[in-house]
Amino acid sequence: MGAFSIWHWIIVLIIVLLLFGKGKIPTLMGDMAKGIKSFKKNMSDEDNASASDSDKDSSNKDQ
């Protein structure tokens, strides 16, 4: 009773296709991929910036 049957998934899929249409789903997936790429880029930029900041701090301590 707790698990969804194949008929539940078919009905959900039909409703999603009716709501979003044929062309909107690829557009949404493309936008989501761009967001993920941007997030990863910003995270790596932040890691690089924090690494360079710690390098500067350690070089200042040596002087």
CYANA upper distance limits for C-alpha pairs under 8 A (distance plus 0.5 A):
  4 PHE  CA      8 HIS  CA      6.40
  4 PHE  CA      9 TRP  CA      7.65
  5 SER  CA      9 TRP  CA      7.31
  6 ILE  CA     10 ILE  CA      6.73
  7 TRP  CA     11 ILE  CA      6.68
  8 HIS  CA     12 VAL  CA      6.74
  9 TRP  CA     13 LEU  CA      6.55
 10 ILE  CA     14 ILE  CA      6.70
 11 ILE  CA     15 ILE  CA      6.75
 12 VAL  CA     16 VAL  CA      6.67
 13 LEU  CA     17 LEU  CA      6.64
 14 ILE  CA     18 LEU  CA      6.63
 15 ILE  CA     19 LEU  CA      6.63
 16 VAL  CA     20 PHE  CA      6.50
 16 VAL  CA     21 GLY  CA      8.31
 17 LEU  CA     21 GLY  CA      5.62
 17 LEU  CA     22 LYS  CA      7.23
 20 PHE  CA     24 LYS  CA      6.17
 20 PHE  CA     25 ILE  CA      6.93
 21 GLY  CA     25 ILE  CA      7.59
 23 GLY  CA     27 THR  CA      7.34
 24 LYS  CA     28 LEU  CA      6.60
 25 ILE  CA     29 MET  CA      6.71
 26 PRO  CA     30 GLY  CA      6.59
 27 THR  CA     31 ASP  CA      6.71
 28 LEU  CA     32 MET  CA      6.64
 29 MET  CA     33 ALA  CA      6.66
 30 GLY  CA     34 LYS  CA      6.77
 31 ASP  CA     35 GLY  CA      6.76
 32 MET  CA     36 ILE  CA      6.76
 33 ALA  CA     37 LYS  CA      6.69
 34 LYS  CA     38 SER  CA      6.62
 35 GLY  CA     39 PHE  CA      6.60
 36 ILE  CA     40 LYS  CA      6.69
 37 LYS  CA     41 LYS  CA      6.62
 38 SER  CA     42 ASN  CA      6.65
 39 PHE  CA     43 MET  CA      6.64
 40 LYS  CA     44 SER  CA      6.71
 41 LYS  CA     45 ASP  CA      6.62
 42 ASN  CA     46 GLU  CA      6.56
 43 MET  CA     47 ASP  CA      6.74
 44 SER  CA     48 ASN  CA      6.65
 45 ASP  CA     49 ALA  CA      6.58
 46 GLU  CA     50 SER  CA      6.62
 47 ASP  CA     51 ALA  CA      6.59
 48 ASN  CA     52 SER  CA      6.66
 49 ALA  CA     53 ASP  CA      6.61
 50 SER  CA     54 SER  CA      6.69
 51 ALA  CA     55 ASP  CA      6.76
 52 SER  CA     56 LYS  CA      6.72
 53 ASP  CA     57 ASP  CA      6.72
 54 SER  CA     58 SER  CA      6.69
 55 ASP  CA     59 SER  CA      6.71
 56 LYS  CA     60 ASN  CA      6.66
 57 ASP  CA     61 LYS  CA      6.84
 58 SER  CA     62 ASP  CA      6.96
 59 SER  CA     63 GLN  CA      7.29
